[in-house]
C-alpha cells in the first residue's frame, strides 16, 4: 500500500490541480473535484491512500 501527499495548488470549476509534496516534483495532477473531499481549498494538504483522497489534519 502506497501513500502519497499532495497540496491543492488551484481549483478551476470541477477540477483541482494537485502537486505532490512527498517527492520533488513541479508536475501538476488534474483531478476531478468529485473525487476529492468537498471541503478542499487552495493550499490545503491531501493524503492519497487506498484509491481515496483525505484531508490532512
Chimera marker file (.cmm) of the C-alpha trace (Angstrom):
<marker_set name="trace">
<marker id="1" x="0.000" y="0.000" z="0.000" r="1" g="1" b="0" radius="0.5"/>
<marker id="2" x="1.413" y="3.346" z="-1.025" r="1" g="1" b="0" radius="0.5"/>
<marker id="3" x="0.546" y="6.699" z="0.482" r="1" g="1" b="0" radius="0.5"/>
<marker id="4" x="1.093" y="9.919" z="-1.459" r="1" g="1" b="0" radius="0.5"/>
<marker id="5" x="0.782" y="13.503" z="-0.228" r="1" g="1" b="0" radius="0.5"/>
<marker id="6" x="-0.478" y="16.460" z="-2.240" r="1" g="1" b="0" radius="0.5"/>
<marker id="7" x="-1.151" y="20.169" z="-1.943" r="1" g="1" b="0" radius="0.5"/>
<marker id="8" x="-4.073" y="21.794" z="-3.751" r="1" g="1" b="0" radius="0.5"/>
<marker id="9" x="-2.432" y="24.393" z="-5.991" r="1" g="1" b="0" radius="0.5"/>
<marker id="10" x="-5.560" y="25.711" z="-7.696" r="1" g="1" b="0" radius="0.5"/>
<marker id="11" x="-9.238" y="24.992" z="-8.144" r="1" g="1" b="0" radius="0.5"/>
<marker id="12" x="-10.819" y="25.567" z="-11.538" r="1" g="1" b="0" radius="0.5"/>
<marker id="13" x="-14.507" y="24.719" z="-11.704" r="1" g="1" b="0" radius="0.5"/>
<marker id="14" x="-14.968" y="20.960" z="-11.460" r="1" g="1" b="0" radius="0.5"/>
<marker id="15" x="-11.219" y="20.242" z="-11.318" r="1" g="1" b="0" radius="0.5"/>
<marker id="16" x="-8.306" y="20.854" z="-8.983" r="1" g="1" b="0" radius="0.5"/>
<marker id="17" x="-4.589" y="20.934" z="-9.694" r="1" g="1" b="0" radius="0.5"/>
<marker id="18" x="-2.548" y="18.960" z="-7.168" r="1" g="1" b="0" radius="0.5"/>
<marker id="19" x="1.208" y="18.933" z="-6.573" r="1" g="1" b="0" radius="0.5"/>
<marker id="20" x="2.969" y="16.041" z="-4.852" r="1" g="1" b="0" radius="0.5"/>
<marker id="21" x="4.706" y="17.113" z="-1.662" r="1" g="1" b="0" radius="0.5"/>
<marker id="22" x="6.311" y="13.834" z="-0.611" r="1" g="1" b="0" radius="0.5"/>
<marker id="23" x="8.768" y="13.937" z="-3.559" r="1" g="1" b="0" radius="0.5"/>
<marker id="24" x="10.494" y="16.695" z="-5.510" r="1" g="1" b="0" radius="0.5"/>
<marker id="25" x="8.157" y="17.464" z="-8.392" r="1" g="1" b="0" radius="0.5"/>
<marker id="26" x="6.841" y="20.514" z="-10.198" r="1" g="1" b="0" radius="0.5"/>
<marker id="27" x="4.318" y="18.450" z="-12.152" r="1" g="1" b="0" radius="0.5"/>
<marker id="28" x="0.642" y="19.092" z="-11.507" r="1" g="1" b="0" radius="0.5"/>
<marker id="29" x="-2.053" y="16.437" z="-11.473" r="1" g="1" b="0" radius="0.5"/>
<marker id="30" x="-5.515" y="17.436" z="-12.677" r="1" g="1" b="0" radius="0.5"/>
<marker id="31" x="-8.175" y="15.693" z="-10.562" r="1" g="1" b="0" radius="0.5"/>
<marker id="32" x="-11.964" y="15.926" z="-10.764" r="1" g="1" b="0" radius="0.5"/>
<marker id="33" x="-13.387" y="17.572" z="-7.645" r="1" g="1" b="0" radius="0.5"/>
<marker id="34" x="-15.940" y="14.772" z="-7.375" r="1" g="1" b="0" radius="0.5"/>
<marker id="35" x="-13.026" y="12.527" z="-6.304" r="1" g="1" b="0" radius="0.5"/>
<marker id="36" x="-11.802" y="14.978" z="-3.644" r="1" g="1" b="0" radius="0.5"/>
<marker id="37" x="-13.213" y="15.925" z="-0.246" r="1" g="1" b="0" radius="0.5"/>
<marker id="38" x="-15.898" y="18.618" z="-0.596" r="1" g="1" b="0" radius="0.5"/>
<marker id="39" x="-14.168" y="20.997" z="1.837" r="1" g="1" b="0" radius="0.5"/>
<marker id="40" x="-10.899" y="21.412" z="-0.106" r="1" g="1" b="0" radius="0.5"/>
<marker id="41" x="-9.422" y="24.872" z="-0.649" r="1" g="1" b="0" radius="0.5"/>
<marker id="42" x="-6.302" y="26.208" z="-2.349" r="1" g="1" b="0" radius="0.5"/>
<marker id="43" x="-3.273" y="25.450" z="-0.213" r="1" g="1" b="0" radius="0.5"/>
<marker id="44" x="-4.814" y="22.582" z="1.747" r="1" g="1" b="0" radius="0.5"/>
<marker id="45" x="-2.966" y="19.292" z="2.171" r="1" g="1" b="0" radius="0.5"/>
<marker id="46" x="-4.322" y="15.945" z="0.993" r="1" g="1" b="0" radius="0.5"/>
<marker id="47" x="-3.336" y="12.345" z="1.543" r="1" g="1" b="0" radius="0.5"/>
<marker id="48" x="-3.990" y="9.736" z="-1.162" r="1" g="1" b="0" radius="0.5"/>
<marker id="49" x="-4.319" y="6.213" z="0.149" r="1" g="1" b="0" radius="0.5"/>
<marker id="50" x="-6.346" y="3.160" z="-0.886" r="1" g="1" b="0" radius="0.5"/>
<marker id="51" x="-7.632" y="4.959" z="-4.004" r="1" g="1" b="0" radius="0.5"/>
<marker id="52" x="-9.131" y="7.847" z="-1.969" r="1" g="1" b="0" radius="0.5"/>
<marker id="53" x="-8.138" y="11.395" z="-1.097" r="1" g="1" b="0" radius="0.5"/>
<marker id="54" x="-8.343" y="12.564" z="2.527" r="1" g="1" b="0" radius="0.5"/>
<marker id="55" x="-7.855" y="15.993" z="4.119" r="1" g="1" b="0" radius="0.5"/>
<marker id="56" x="-4.779" y="16.083" z="6.332" r="1" g="1" b="0" radius="0.5"/>
<marker id="57" x="-5.254" y="17.500" z="9.788" r="1" g="1" b="0" radius="0.5"/>
<link id1="1" id2="2" r="1" g="1" b="0" radius="0.2"/>
<link id1="2" id2="3" r="1" g="1" b="0" radius="0.2"/>
<link id1="3" id2="4" r="1" g="1" b="0" radius="0.2"/>
<link id1="4" id2="5" r="1" g="1" b="0" radius="0.2"/>
<link id1="5" id2="6" r="1" g="1" b="0" radius="0.2"/>
<link id1="6" id2="7" r="1" g="1" b="0" radius="0.2"/>
<link id1="7" id2="8" r="1" g="1" b="0" radius="0.2"/>
<link id1="8" id2="9" r="1" g="1" b="0" radius="0.2"/>
<link id1="9" id2="10" r="1" g="1" b="0" radius="0.2"/>
<link id1="10" id2="11" r="1" g="1" b="0" radius="0.2"/>
<link id1="11" id2="12" r="1" g="1" b="0" radius="0.2"/>
<link id1="12" id2="13" r="1" g="1" b="0" radius="0.2"/>
<link id1="13" id2="14" r="1" g="1" b="0" radius="0.2"/>
<link id1="14" id2="15" r="1" g="1" b="0" radius="0.2"/>
<link id1="15" id2="16" r="1" g="1" b="0" radius="0.2"/>
<link id1="16" id2="17" r="1" g="1" b="0" radius="0.2"/>
<link id1="17" id2="18" r="1" g="1" b="0" radius="0.2"/>
<link id1="18" id2="19" r="1" g="1" b="0" radius="0.2"/>
<link id1="19" id2="20" r="1" g="1" b="0" radius="0.2"/>
<link id1="20" id2="21" r="1" g="1" b="0" radius="0.2"/>
<link id1="21" id2="22" r="1" g="1" b="0" radius="0.2"/>
<link id1="22" id2="23" r="1" g="1" b="0" radius="0.2"/>
<link id1="23" id2="24" r="1" g="1" b="0" radius="0.2"/>
<link id1="24" id2="25" r="1" g="1" b="0" radius="0.2"/>
<link id1="25" id2="26" r="1" g="1" b="0" radius="0.2"/>
<link id1="26" id2="27" r="1" g="1" b="0" radius="0.2"/>
<link id1="27" id2="28" r="1" g="1" b="0" radius="0.2"/>
<link id1="28" id2="29" r="1" g="1" b="0" radius="0.2"/>
<link id1="29" id2="30" r="1" g="1" b="0" radius="0.2"/>
<link id1="30" id2="31" r="1" g="1" b="0" radius="0.2"/>
<link id1="31" id2="32" r="1" g="1" b="0" radius="0.2"/>
<link id1="32" id2="33" r="1" g="1" b="0" radius="0.2"/>
<link id1="33" id2="34" r="1" g="1" b="0" radius="0.2"/>
<link id1="34" id2="35" r="1" g="1" b="0" radius="0.2"/>
<link id1="35" id2="36" r="1" g="1" b="0" radius="0.2"/>
<link id1="36" id2="37" r="1" g="1" b="0" radius="0.2"/>
<link id1="37" id2="38" r="1" g="1" b="0" radius="0.2"/>
<link id1="38" id2="39" r="1" g="1" b="0" radius="0.2"/>
<link id1="39" id2="40" r="1" g="1" b="0" radius="0.2"/>
<link id1="40" id2="41" r="1" g="1" b="0" radius="0.2"/>
<link id1="41" id2="42" r="1" g="1" b="0" radius="0.2"/>
<link id1="42" id2="43" r="1" g="1" b="0" radius="0.2"/>
<link id1="43" id2="44" r="1" g="1" b="0" radius="0.2"/>
<link id1="44" id2="45" r="1" g="1" b="0" radius="0.2"/>
<link id1="45" id2="46" r="1" g="1" b="0" radius="0.2"/>
<link id1="46" id2="47" r="1" g="1" b="0" radius="0.2"/>
<link id1="47" id2="48" r="1" g="1" b="0" radius="0.2"/>
<link id1="48" id2="49" r="1" g="1" b="0" radius="0.2"/>
<link id1="49" id2="50" r="1" g="1" b="0" radius="0.2"/>
<link id1="50" id2="51" r="1" g="1" b="0" radius="0.2"/>
<link id1="51" id2="52" r="1" g="1" b="0" radius="0.2"/>
<link id1="52" id2="53" r="1" g="1" b="0" radius="0.2"/>
<link id1="53" id2="54" r="1" g="1" b="0" radius="0.2"/>
<link id1="54" id2="55" r="1" g="1" b="0" radius="0.2"/>
<link id1="55" id2="56" r="1" g="1" b="0" radius="0.2"/>
<link id1="56" id2="57" r="1" g="1" b="0" radius="0.2"/>
</marker_set>
